[in-house]
């Protein structure tokens, strides 16, 4: 389990966030950022950043909120 503000580097988001829950900021190698919410009961099969004809590039993933905080903002 990732702690709040902990950052990891991963090639596959599905694998990196398996069993995780919370809100995560993901940064691509080109600097683009997006936010995703993960729940241990809902998962993605595979997500990798691959440019056509290039080798896979790692994504930086930082946990920005716990599940409780995410649920409170949705209400």
ChimeraX commands (.cxc) that place a marker at each C-alpha (Angstrom):
marker #1 position 0.00,0.00,0.00 radius 0.5
marker #1 position 1.26,3.43,-0.94 radius 0.5
marker #1 position 1.32,6.11,1.73 radius 0.5
marker #1 position 0.01,9.62,1.13 radius 0.5
marker #1 position 2.49,11.63,-1.02 radius 0.5
marker #1 position 4.56,8.53,-1.74 radius 0.5
marker #1 position 5.79,8.34,-5.35 radius 0.5
marker #1 position 6.62,5.28,-7.42 radius 0.5
marker #1 position 7.76,4.75,-11.00 radius 0.5
marker #1 position 5.94,2.13,-13.06 radius 0.5
marker #1 position 5.50,0.98,-16.64 radius 0.5
marker #1 position 2.01,-0.44,-16.09 radius 0.5
marker #1 position -0.54,1.47,-13.99 radius 0.5
marker #1 position -2.81,-1.54,-13.56 radius 0.5
marker #1 position 0.03,-3.55,-12.07 radius 0.5
marker #1 position 1.34,-0.67,-9.95 radius 0.5
marker #1 position -2.05,0.19,-8.45 radius 0.5
marker #1 position -3.36,-3.35,-7.98 radius 0.5
marker #1 position -5.14,-3.45,-4.61 radius 0.5
marker #1 position -4.58,0.28,-4.03 radius 0.5
marker #1 position -7.28,2.79,-3.26 radius 0.5
marker #1 position -7.24,6.57,-3.31 radius 0.5
marker #1 position -6.52,9.44,-5.67 radius 0.5
marker #1 position -3.29,9.41,-7.68 radius 0.5
marker #1 position -1.46,11.97,-9.81 radius 0.5
marker #1 position 0.22,10.34,-12.81 radius 0.5
marker #1 position 2.95,12.11,-14.80 radius 0.5
marker #1 position 3.99,10.85,-18.23 radius 0.5
marker #1 position 7.58,11.03,-19.49 radius 0.5
marker #1 position 6.60,14.04,-21.63 radius 0.5
marker #1 position 5.35,15.90,-18.54 radius 0.5
marker #1 position 1.60,15.49,-19.06 radius 0.5
marker #1 position -0.32,14.98,-15.84 radius 0.5
marker #1 position -3.60,13.33,-15.10 radius 0.5
marker #1 position -5.44,12.24,-11.98 radius 0.5
marker #1 position -7.09,8.90,-11.39 radius 0.5
marker #1 position -9.08,7.40,-8.57 radius 0.5
marker #1 position -8.45,3.77,-7.67 radius 0.5
marker #1 position -10.60,1.39,-5.68 radius 0.5
marker #1 position -9.54,-2.11,-4.68 radius 0.5
marker #1 position -12.88,-3.46,-5.98 radius 0.5
marker #1 position -12.53,-1.83,-9.43 radius 0.5
marker #1 position -9.47,-2.36,-11.57 radius 0.5
marker #1 position -8.08,-1.74,-15.01 radius 0.5
marker #1 position -6.56,-4.58,-16.98 radius 0.5
marker #1 position -3.60,-2.71,-18.46 radius 0.5
marker #1 position -2.44,0.86,-19.01 radius 0.5
marker #1 position 1.01,1.72,-20.37 radius 0.5
marker #1 position 2.49,4.83,-21.94 radius 0.5
marker #1 position 3.92,3.69,-25.27 radius 0.5
marker #1 position 4.62,5.93,-28.24 radius 0.5
marker #1 position 4.26,4.17,-31.57 radius 0.5
marker #1 position 7.52,2.51,-32.50 radius 0.5
marker #1 position 9.18,3.41,-29.19 radius 0.5
marker #1 position 10.08,1.44,-26.10 radius 0.5
marker #1 position 7.76,1.69,-23.08 radius 0.5
marker #1 position 8.38,4.72,-20.88 radius 0.5
marker #1 position 7.88,4.77,-17.11 radius 0.5
marker #1 position 5.10,6.75,-15.47 radius 0.5
marker #1 position 5.53,8.60,-12.18 radius 0.5
marker #1 position 2.64,7.86,-9.81 radius 0.5
marker #1 position 2.05,9.84,-6.60 radius 0.5
marker #1 position -0.72,9.18,-4.08 radius 0.5
marker #1 position -2.43,12.51,-3.36 radius 0.5
marker #1 position -5.46,11.43,-1.28 radius 0.5
marker #1 position -6.71,8.50,0.73 radius 0.5
marker #1 position -9.98,6.79,-0.13 radius 0.5
marker #1 position -11.80,8.47,2.76 radius 0.5
marker #1 position -10.86,11.95,1.49 radius 0.5
marker #1 position -11.89,11.03,-2.05 radius 0.5
marker #1 position -15.29,9.73,-0.89 radius 0.5
marker #1 position -15.93,12.93,1.10 radius 0.5
marker #1 position -15.30,15.15,-1.94 radius 0.5
marker #1 position -17.75,13.12,-4.04 radius 0.5
marker #1 position -20.67,13.60,-1.61 radius 0.5
marker link #1:1,2 radius 0.2
marker link #1:2,3 radius 0.2
marker link #1:3,4 radius 0.2
marker link #1:4,5 radius 0.2
marker link #1:5,6 radius 0.2
marker link #1:6,7 radius 0.2
marker link #1:7,8 radius 0.2
marker link #1:8,9 radius 0.2
marker link #1:9,10 radius 0.2
marker link #1:10,11 radius 0.2
marker link #1:11,12 radius 0.2
marker link #1:12,13 radius 0.2
marker link #1:13,14 radius 0.2
marker link #1:14,15 radius 0.2
marker link #1:15,16 radius 0.2
marker link #1:16,17 radius 0.2
marker link #1:17,18 radius 0.2
marker link #1:18,19 radius 0.2
marker link #1:19,20 radius 0.2
marker link #1:20,21 radius 0.2
marker link #1:21,22 radius 0.2
marker link #1:22,23 radius 0.2
marker link #1:23,24 radius 0.2
marker link #1:24,25 radius 0.2
marker link #1:25,26 radius 0.2
marker link #1:26,27 radius 0.2
marker link #1:27,28 radius 0.2
marker link #1:28,29 radius 0.2
marker link #1:29,30 radius 0.2
marker link #1:30,31 radius 0.2
marker link #1:31,32 radius 0.2
marker link #1:32,33 radius 0.2
marker link #1:33,34 radius 0.2
marker link #1:34,35 radius 0.2
marker link #1:35,36 radius 0.2
marker link #1:36,37 radius 0.2
marker link #1:37,38 radius 0.2
marker link #1:38,39 radius 0.2
marker link #1:39,40 radius 0.2
marker link #1:40,41 radius 0.2
marker link #1:41,42 radius 0.2
marker link #1:42,43 radius 0.2
marker link #1:43,44 radius 0.2
marker link #1:44,45 radius 0.2
marker link #1:45,46 radius 0.2
marker link #1:46,47 radius 0.2
marker link #1:47,48 radius 0.2
marker link #1:48,49 radius 0.2
marker link #1:49,50 radius 0.2
marker link #1:50,51 radius 0.2
marker link #1:51,52 radius 0.2
marker link #1:52,53 radius 0.2
marker link #1:53,54 radius 0.2
marker link #1:54,55 radius 0.2
marker link #1:55,56 radius 0.2
marker link #1:56,57 radius 0.2
marker link #1:57,58 radius 0.2
marker link #1:58,59 radius 0.2
marker link #1:59,60 radius 0.2
marker link #1:60,61 radius 0.2
marker link #1:61,62 radius 0.2
marker link #1:62,63 radius 0.2
marker link #1:63,64 radius 0.2
marker link #1:64,65 radius 0.2
marker link #1:65,66 radius 0.2
marker link #1:66,67 radius 0.2
marker link #1:67,68 radius 0.2
marker link #1:68,69 radius 0.2
marker link #1:69,70 radius 0.2
marker link #1:70,71 radius 0.2
marker link #1:71,72 radius 0.2
marker link #1:72,73 radius 0.2
marker link #1:73,74 radius 0.2
marker link #1:74,75 radius 0.2
view
